[in-house]
Amino acid sequence: MENVLISGASVAGPALAGLLARKGFAVTVVERAPAPRPGGQAVDVRGVALEVAARLGVLDEVRRARTRMRGMSMVDGDGNEIMRSTEATVSGGRLDSDDVELLREDLTGLLYERTKDDVEYVFGDSIASIAQDADGVDVTFERGAPRRFDLVVGADGLHSNTRRLVFGDESRFIRHLGIYLAICSAENFLGLEDWQVWMRDGDVGYGLYPVRGNTELRVNVGFMAEPFEYDHRDVEAQRRIIAERCAGLGWETTRILDAMAKAPDFYFDSMAQIHLDRWSEGRVVLLGDAGYCASPLSGQGTSLALVGAYVLADELGRDPEEALTRYEKRMRPFVELNQALATENPGGPAAEESVERAKNAISLDG
């Protein structure tokens, strides 16, 4: 296998692309968005994923880009503080940990910049069809000309197009966790300085934390609900869902909804996991959220993406014929431990002991 197509240019895709390029593979990354996607929440690089970042050559930059939180407050529906901590935050965990929290867009930007000279990136396009035989994979695209590859990697997220084309409808693999989440950027209208504030009122709540030297906020709005149908690409309809769910809330709700109505980087989705009996079919393999999304509730989605990319590249470099089988054998126990973090304590974080065990439960030199 010398010619690899990767669908998705978030974290897993560019990480794998860079690692494979070092090993002499010709790599193409196709991404539906017109450029690396901006926005998104703060993500965590934890445990063994820090070593992956080091081997990718971006660990120092990741650490420089980290958030600098001093602590957090919990407030009631009227904005009255009911708890505060200078030891941990909701988004990043313990502040004295070696783990690193940084903005998703900063991490994806670092990975793109590190790999763009050695990898072919095709933005503004996506896979339309996949047909494979014993010797390769024929791929058609929504815009580009058809091409043939030795291997196709679906690193295209929770709602993976690659997974749908090869493995079947998403409904067969998704497990909803009963929470929906919206994220956007906003002006720092609270004047927060390296400090998070979280509010919950019944089944609805939101959190705000400053970024970019306290010049911006990242706004997170979540609510509990049974699974329901909505259009994943109809952003205006998603904004209306958030407005309806937050109706009647006090404190800063008006300004938060106003920010979400205007934000160009508005994002909305369910908190869910992906579970498949296998992650490969012939010459097509799934990576990261596409194959084993743990959900943001686990705090380990980014680390799973990085570690999965490293293990897959490692196995492809050793023995392409056995690589996909060995990739899954090595990764599955690690994935299962980290997915379990999201459901260990419904409505709250997993135990610190569980996080410590899960984030280090694999060897990169296996």
N, C-alpha and C positions, 0 to 999 in steps of 0.2 A: 504494500500500500504506500503510494508515494504522493497521491493527489487527493487532498481532503477538502471537503466543503463543510463549513460550520455555519449553522443558522443561528444568529443571535450575537449581538455585540455589546452585551452588558458586562458581566464579570466572568462567567465561566468560559464564554466563547473566546474573547481576546486572551485570557490566560492560557487556554489550551493552544490557541493559534501560535502564541509566542514560544511555548515549549516545543511544539512540533516543528516550527521553523528552525529552531536550534538543531534539531535532529536531522535536518535535511529534507523535510517534507515540503511540498508545495501546498500552501494553505490559502483558501479563499474564505472570507467571512461575508455573509450576506445579512443585511439588517433592513427591516422594513422602514425604520425611521430615516429621515434624510441626513442625519448626523448623529454622533453620540448623544444619547438622550440626556437632557438636563433634569434637574430636580431630583426628588426622591428624599427618603428619610435618611437618618444616620444609620449606618450599618456597623457590624462588629467583625473584626478579624481576631479570632481567638485560638489559643492552643496551637495545635500542629499547623493550622493555617498561617500562623506567623512565620513558620519555617518555609512554607510554600512561597510567601511573599518575599522572603530573603532569597530563595533560589531563583525567583523571577527577577530579582534585582531591584525591587521597589520598596523594600521594607523601610529604609530610611525616609523615603518620600511619604510613605503611608504614615509613619510616626509624626512627621512634620505637619501633616494635614489633619491630625487628630483633633477632635473637639476638646475643649478645655473647661468642662463643667466643674463647678465648685460644689454642686449639690442640687437639691430639688425641694419643692413644696407640694403638698397636696392641699387643695382647697375644696370647700363645699360649694353648693350651687349658687351662693351669694358672693363667692370669692374670698370667704374667710378661711385663713390658714388653719388646718386641722392636724397637719403633720409636716415635719421637715427633716431632711437628712443631709449630712455632709459626708456620708460614707458611700452612698450608692445613688444611682439614678435609674429611672424606669427604662430609659433607652439603652444605657450602656453598662449597667451592672455596677460592680464595686469600683470605686475610683482609685483604689490602691492596687488594682490588678495590672499585670503586664499586657493584658489584652488592649486592643486599640479600637476606638470608635471614631469613624470619620463619615463624611457625607458620601452617599452612594455615587453621586456624580463625580466626586473627586477621585474615587477609586477607579471608576470606569475610564475617566480621563487619563489617569496615570497608565493604566494598562493599554489603552489605545495609543498613547504617545510612545510607549516603550516598544510597541509591536508594529506600528504602521509602516515602517520602512522595510520590513521583512515579510509582510503579509498583504495579500490583496484584499482590500475592503471594498465592498459594493453596497452603498447605502441607497435607500429609496427603492428597494426591491425585496421580493420574498419568493419562496419556493411555491410553485403552482402544482407540480406533480412529481412523483418519484416512481421509477420503475427500475428494478434491479434484477441482475442475473448473477451467475457464479463469478463473473469476472469484473463487475463494476456496477455503477448506479447511474442511470440516465435521469437528469433533472431538468425540468422546464421551469422557467421563472415567469412571474407576472409581467415583467418588462424586458429582461435581458434574453439573449439567445440561449437555446438549450446547450447543456454541457454534460460531459460524462466525468465521473469521479470514482476513485477507488473506495472512498468511505464518505458517508454523510453523518454529521453529528448534529443532533437537535439540542441546541443550548438556548432555546427560545422561550423559556419561562413557563409559568404555571399554565397558561393557555396555549401550549406549544402547537404550532401548525405542523411541525414535523411529526410529532407524536400522533396527531389526528390522521395524517395522511398514511402512516405506516401501521400504527397500532390500533386505531379506532377512535370512536367518539370519547370526548373528555369525560362524559358522565360515568364511564366504566371505571375510571381511575381516581376521580376526585373525591376527597372526604372533607366536607365542610366542617368547620370548627365553631360555627354559631356566632361569628363576629364579622362585621364589615368595617373597612378602614378607608378613610380618605386622607390624602396628604397634599400639601401645597406649600409654597413659600409666600412670605408676606413681609411687609415692613415691620420693624420691631416696635410696634405701637405700645407695648408695655414697658419699654426701656429695660428689658432684662439684661443682666450682665453675667454671662456664664452660669446661668441658673435656670432650671426647668420648673415649670408650673403645670400641674395636672389636676383636672377637675372631673368628677363623675357625679351624675345625678340619675339615679335609677339605672336603666340599661343603656344610657348614652353618656359619653364623656369625651374630653379632649385634652391634649397636651400641647404645650408650646415651649420651644427652646431656641435660644439665639445661636446664630452661626455667622460666619464671615466677619469675625471681630465684633460681634454683637450688632451688626448693621442690618441683619435680616432675622426673620423667624422661620422655623419649620413648624407648621401647624398640622397636628394629627387629630382627626375626628373619628371616633369609633362608636359603633352601636351593636348590641346583641340582637340577633334575629335568626329565624329559621331560613334555610335557603330559599331564594326567590329568583325569578327570571329578570334579567335586564340586559341591555345591549352593551357589550364590553367596549364598543367604539363610539357610543353616543355620550359624549362628555356632558352635554347640557342636561340630558336626562339624569345623569349621575349627580350633577350639582343639585338638581331638584330633589333627588332622594335624600341627600344630606340636609337640605333646608327643611324638608318635611320632618325628618327624624329629630332635628334640633328645635323644632317649633316649641315655644314655651320655656326653653332654658333661659336662665338669667346670666349674670356676670358678663363676660366678654363675647357672648354668642353673636350679637349683631355684627361686631367688627370681624369676627372669625368668618361668618357667612359672607360678608362683603368681600373679604380677601379671597375666599374660595370662588366666588362668582367671577373675579377678575383674573385669577392666577393662570398664567399660560402653562404652568407645569402641574396642573391639577391631576391627581391620580386617585382612582377608586377601585377597590376590588374586595372580594371576600377573603377571609383568612381560611386557608384550606391547605390540605396536603395532597400529594400525589403518591399513589401506591400501585406499582406494577409487579407482576410475577417475574418479569425479565425486562432488562433495559436495552436489549438489542434484538434486531431482527435482520438476519443476513448481514448486509454491509451498512446498516443504519443503526446508530446507537444514540441513546439519550444521556444528557449530562446536566447536572444541577437541577434547578426547579422543574425542568421539563420531565425529568425522570423520577425525582424524589424530593419534590418541594416539602420542606419542613414547616413552612409558614413563618412570618415575622415573629409569631408568638414563641418560637423556639429560640430566637436570637442567633441561630446558627446557619441561616440560609446562605450567607456570603461565604462562610467558612466551608460549608459543604461544596459550594461551587468551586472554590479555589483548590481544595483537596481533591475533589473529583477530577478536575482538569489535570492536576499533577499525576495522579494515579493512572488515568487513561493514557496520557502522553508517555509515561514510564513504560507501560505495558506495550504500547504500540512500537516503542523504540526497541524493546527486547525481542518480541516475537509477534508480528502482526497477525499470524494465523490463530494464535491463542489469546490475543490481547483482550478481546471483548469479554471472554469468559473469565479471565483472570481479573480484569478490572472490576467486574461485578462481585466476584468472590471476595476481593479485598475490601470493597467499599460497602457492601450491604450491611455488615454488622455495625459499622461506623454510622451509616445512615439511620439505621433503626434506633440506635441509642439517642441520636440527636433529634429525630422526629418525636421521640417519646417526651422530650423536654416540653413540647407545646401542650401536652395533655396531662402531664404529671399532676399539675395543680390548677384545675380550671378556674379562671378568673384571677389568677395570680402567677408569680414567677415560679419556676422550678427551683428546687433546693440547690444551694451552692455546691453541695457535694455531687449532685447529679450533673451539674454543668461542668465541673472540673473533670469528672470521669469521662463524660461524653466528648468534650472538646479535644481530648488527647488520646482517644481510643483507636488509634491507627498508627502504623509505622510507614513513613514515606519510603523506606528502603526495603519494604516487604517483598 
